[in-house]
Amino acid sequence: MSEFDQLPKSVKKTIRYIKQDAPEEKLIILKKVLDQAFQLRTSSKDNKYY
């Protein structure tokens, strides 16, 4: 089983949307939001975000 198959369904749908259908304007927004989420998650010292 590949790593992609192990991801949640919502993440798989997002990745497929990015690869296939997303216009460039949406890609910029998605990148910004995802980068912020990753940065928040990785910079949190005690990871109490969730």
CORHU-V422174 format. One record per backbone hydrogen bond with DSSP energy under -0.5 kcal/mol. NH is the residue of the N-H (numbers start at 1). CO is the residue of the C=O. E is the energy in kcal/mol with one decimal. If there is no record, write none. Layout:
nh=<NH | NH>
co=<CO | CO>
e=<E | E>
//
This chain:
nh=<6 | 6 | 7 | 12 | 13 | 14 | 15 | 16 | 17 | 18 | 19 | 20 | 21 | 22 | 26 | 27 | 28 | 29 | 30 | 31 | 32 | 33 | 34 | 35 | 36 | 37 | 38 | 39 | 40 | 41 | 42 | 43 | 44>
co=<2 | 3 | 4 | 8 | 9 | 10 | 11 | 12 | 13 | 14 | 15 | 16 | 17 | 17 | 23 | 23 | 24 | 25 | 26 | 27 | 28 | 29 | 30 | 31 | 32 | 33 | 34 | 35 | 36 | 37 | 38 | 39 | 40>
e=<-0.8 | -0.8 | -1.4 | -2.1 | -2.3 | -1.9 | -2.5 | -2.4 | -2.3 | -2.4 | -2.4 | -2.3 | -1.2 | -2.5 | -0.5 | -2.0 | -1.9 | -1.6 | -3.1 | -2.6 | -2.0 | -2.5 | -2.9 | -2.7 | -2.1 | -2.2 | -2.7 | -2.6 | -2.6 | -2.4 | -2.7 | -2.1 | -1.1>
//
